[in-house]
């Protein structure tokens, strides 16, 4: 947590720590004044000590409020900085890095919200810790033997706390992972609700999966709660047995302490009970917050570990041929799937189909051609010239892309100033969704559509982009037979006649004769080519 504060707020984190430490020191000073007042000689001395007590108490309260206010302000700054940092790093991170930490990205928002609920625990915890340090110094001033009793007492409590807090730390990490898994299961239910609703066995399996994820969350929460209770009760017991009981009921002279020294030690142990237990109670929140902060920092570091050029569309190059030469991409991990090496090209104005079984590498090949998957070997070429890293944005400006899991935005970002609303309406009408989706004030009024309707809307957006190369990944997978035939017999020929280059993933062999070439993939390799000769 402190690392998160330090990384995003710099010196502000040190100010918070310093003011919290001062508040803890002043809390110890209050104890000194109380002890002094108990042995003060005369009314005037007691009055002075009383006024000093009120002044120190007021300053301590002000420091606590100030540190709390600064911490809240700092956390608000962290939220702003984190959003900006995540956005920037997401834009620059390679697609595979983002895909590999998808679950962690989903969890970041929840973790950040949890951190906001622990702010007061951080301030009070720091105060309690500084108070205990200061009181330890005060005990040392009584006598060495009093310090030994004190250290044995609190050392035993610390040893007890160490084991309990390690258990809480493990449970806190498990809770973060379990919470993220539950959120993913629920999102899966929402995304596939219609399909799940129609299949009783599927619905039962999904619900069982959600309930199992929920049980893991509850199990971790229960483990944390149980460990917290055991921590507080155990620490209190240790303090009473080793600290308060001998000091209060044993003969002080038996441990080398005079009556006044014994009284002071008992008083300090008594006054330290609350702060120690307060520290013990806030520590589980610290550990849970520490796990949450660590998860946030790990996501940021993962996104920043490897960067790719910012994919900002520029001026697309004129081209006659796009190609992948000796191109290979390997998924990380043991036994990771590999696509390539492949040598393929696409001529301007061609219609090329890519086919193959599930998991053969079709979508990966398209992402390699797009340049969103960095090649482990080989190059992307435009008219025989390799695409430079600093020109990847211009290269990607060639493409309009529809993936099998297409994400839609309400607004036509980048097109809002040039798009013709009448043309948008005409395209919505042509694809049969005019009565379902409306284009109002530069935005679509709804996106809660069926999968097939979402793909039709994605096609509307792709056609509005008017880019020279179209990449379509199994667009007809959720379309009715009439729309499928319209796609192959009307839309794709129209795009080619208009000078577009089209690369489309297809499984429907009935329409393969419409293509100029068909590339067949098996286990990540191009094994067959029909129509034109040569790759």
Buried (B, 14 or more C-beta within 10 A) or exposed (E): BBEBBBBBBEEBBEBBBEBBBBBBBBBBBBBBBEBBBEEBEEEEEBEBBEEBBEEBBEBBEBBBEBBBEBBBEBBEBBBEBBEEBBEBBEBBBBBBBBEBBEEBBBBBBBBBEBBEEBBBBBBBBBBBBBBBEBBBEBBBEBBEBBBBBBBEBBEBBBEBBEEBBEBBBBBBBBBBBBBBBBBBBBEBBEEBEEEBEEEEEEBEEBEEBBEEBBEBBEBBBEBBEEBBEBBBEBBBEBBBEBBBEBBBEEEBEEBBBEEEBBBBBBBBBBBBBEBBBBBBBBBBBBBBBBBBBBBBBEBBEBBBEEBBBEBEBEEBBEBEBBBBBEBBBBBEEEEEBBBBBBBBBBBBBBBBBBBBEEEBBBBBBBBBBBBBBBBBEBBBBBEEEEBEEEBBBBBBBBBBBBBBEBEEEEEBEEBEEEBEEEEBBEBBEBBBBBEBBBBEEBBBEEBEBEBBBBBBBBBBBBBBBEBBBBBBBBBBBBBEEEBBBBBBEEBBEEBBEEEBBBBBBBBBEEBBEBBBBBBBBEEBBBEEBBBEEEE
